[in-house]
Amino acid sequence: MNQNKPTRFFRTGLWLSVFYSAAVLALESDADQPITIDSNTATYDDKAQVSIYTGDVISIQGSIRVNSDKLTVYFVNGEADKLVFTGDKAKFKQTPEVGKEDITGEALIGEYYPKKNLLILKNQAVVWQGTGTYASDYIQYDIKTSLVKAGEKDSDDKRVRVVIKPKPKQQ
C-alpha cells in the first residue's frame, strides 16, 4: 500500500457509500445505510479506476451481506459501475421485506451492477428462500424486486434445477 495515498482509500469507501445509498433496494432502510467492507488487504489504482479487496472480504449494507475471497470494484467517471465477487463460493444474503425469509445465494462468481439493481451469479450458482431452491450455472437476481431468473435460453446444456420442499407439518 502506498503510504502517500490514504485519501484514495477514503474516496473509494466514500464512493461505495454514495452509490449503495443511492440504490433502491428491497428494504427501504438498506438504501440509507452505509456500506462497510472488511478485508485483509485493499488496493486502489486511480489510473485504472479499480479497487481490489482480498482475504475474507465481508461487505455489509443494511440487510445485504456478501462474503467472498475477493471483491473488485470498477469505477466509471468516479462512480462504481460493477462489483465482482469471487472465491470458493462467494455468498450473499438479503432480507427482501420485513417479516419475510432471507434470500440467500452462492456462486463462484458474482457480478453486481448498482445502477441496474442486478446481481448475476455464475458457475455453480444456487439461490434459495424458505423451502425453494434454484440451481444453475447462471442466475440473475433483481435486488429491487426480489425476482430470480435462472438458466440461459440459448443453451440446452445448462439446465436449471428447482427444488420445492413441503413445509413441515404442524403438530
C-alpha positions in Angstrom: 0.0 0.0 0.0 1.3 3.4 -0.9 1.7 5.5 2.3 1.1 8.7 0.3 -2.4 7.8 -0.9 -4.6 7.3 2.2 -7.2 9.7 0.8 -7.7 7.4 -2.2 -8.9 4.6 0.0 -11.2 7.0 1.8 -12.6 8.2 -1.5 -13.1 4.6 -2.6 -15.1 3.9 0.6 -17.0 7.2 0.1 -17.9 6.3 -3.4 -19.1 2.9 -2.3 -21.3 4.6 0.3 -22.7 7.0 -2.2 -23.6 4.5 -4.8 -25.0 2.0 -2.4 -27.1 4.6 -0.6 -28.5 5.9 -3.9 -29.6 2.4 -5.0 -33.2 1.4 -4.4 -33.1 -1.9 -2.6 -35.7 -4.4 -1.3 -35.7 -3.0 2.2 -36.0 0.8 2.0 -33.8 1.1 5.0 -30.9 -0.7 3.2 -30.5 2.3 0.8 -30.0 4.6 3.8 -27.3 2.5 5.4 -23.6 3.0 4.8 -21.6 0.2 3.3 -18.8 -1.4 5.2 -16.1 -3.5 3.6 -13.7 -5.5 5.8 -10.8 -7.4 4.2 -7.2 -8.5 4.8 -5.9 -6.2 2.1 -7.1 -3.3 0.0 -5.6 -1.5 -3.0 -6.8 1.3 -5.3 -5.5 2.1 -8.7 -6.5 5.6 -9.6 -5.4 5.4 -13.2 -7.3 2.2 -13.9 -10.2 3.3 -11.5 -10.2 -0.2 -9.8 -10.3 -1.0 -6.2 -9.5 -4.6 -5.0 -10.2 -6.1 -1.6 -8.8 -9.6 -0.8 -8.9 -12.1 2.1 -12.1 -12.9 3.9 -13.9 -10.0 2.4 -17.2 -9.0 4.2 -19.4 -6.4 2.6 -22.5 -5.2 4.6 -25.1 -2.6 3.9 -28.3 -2.8 5.9 -29.8 -6.3 5.4 -27.4 -7.1 2.5 -24.3 -9.1 3.3 -21.7 -10.6 0.9 -18.8 -12.8 1.9 -16.1 -13.5 -0.7 -12.4 -14.2 -1.1 -12.0 -11.2 -3.4 -14.0 -8.1 -4.3 -13.1 -5.9 -7.3 -14.9 -2.6 -7.8 -14.8 -1.0 -11.2 -15.4 2.8 -11.4 -16.5 4.8 -14.4 -16.2 8.6 -14.1 -15.8 8.2 -10.4 -18.9 6.1 -9.9 -18.9 2.4 -9.0 -20.2 0.7 -12.1 -19.6 -3.0 -11.5 -18.6 -5.1 -8.4 -17.2 -8.6 -8.9 -17.2 -11.0 -6.0 -15.2 -14.2 -6.4 -14.0 -17.1 -4.3 -14.6 -20.6 -3.1 -18.4 -19.9 -3.3 -18.9 -16.2 -2.7 -22.2 -15.9 -0.6 -24.9 -13.3 -0.3 -27.9 -12.8 1.9 -30.7 -10.2 1.8 -33.9 -9.6 3.7 -36.4 -8.8 0.9 -39.1 -7.4 3.3 -39.6 -7.1 7.0 -41.1 -10.4 8.2 -40.1 -12.4 5.1 -37.4 -15.1 5.0 -34.0 -14.1 3.8 -32.9 -14.7 0.2 -29.5 -16.3 0.2 -27.2 -17.5 -2.6 -23.8 -18.5 -3.6 -21.6 -18.9 -6.7 -18.0 -19.0 -7.7 -18.5 -15.5 -9.4 -21.0 -12.8 -8.5 -21.4 -9.6 -10.5 -23.3 -6.6 -9.1 -24.4 -3.7 -11.3 -25.6 -1.0 -8.9 -27.3 1.2 -11.5 -29.4 -1.7 -12.6 -30.0 -3.3 -9.1 -28.9 -6.5 -10.7 -26.8 -9.3 -9.2 -25.6 -12.1 -11.6 -24.4 -15.3 -10.1 -22.2 -17.6 -12.4 -20.7 -21.0 -12.1 -22.3 -23.4 -9.5 -24.9 -20.8 -8.6 -27.6 -21.5 -6.1 -30.3 -19.2 -4.7 -32.8 -20.2 -2.0 -35.6 -18.8 0.1 -37.6 -20.8 2.5 -38.3 -24.2 1.0 -37.5 -23.2 -2.6 -34.1 -23.6 -4.3 -32.8 -22.6 -7.7 -29.5 -24.0 -9.0 -27.9 -23.2 -12.4 -24.6 -22.0 -13.8 -26.3 -18.7 -14.5 -28.8 -16.9 -12.2 -30.0 -13.3 -12.3 -31.3 -11.7 -9.1 -33.1 -8.3 -9.3 -32.4 -6.8 -5.9 -35.2 -4.2 -6.1 -38.0 -6.6 -6.9 -36.5 -9.9 -5.5 -37.1 -11.5 -8.9 -34.9 -14.6 -9.6 -34.3 -15.8 -13.2 -32.2 -18.9 -13.8 -30.7 -20.6 -16.9 -29.9 -19.5 -20.3 -32.4 -19.6 -23.1 -29.8 -20.4 -25.8 -28.3 -23.4 -24.1 -29.8 -26.9 -23.5 -26.5 -27.9 -21.8 -27.0 -25.5 -18.9 -30.1 -26.8 -17.1 -31.9 -25.3 -14.2 -32.8 -27.4 -11.1 -35.7 -26.1 -8.9 -36.5 -27.9 -5.6 -39.6 -27.0 -3.7 -39.8 -28.8 -0.4 -43.1 -29.2 1.5 -43.4 -27.1 4.6 -43.1 -29.1 7.9 -46.4 -30.4 9.2 -47.9 -28.5 12.1 -48.2 -30.5 15.3 
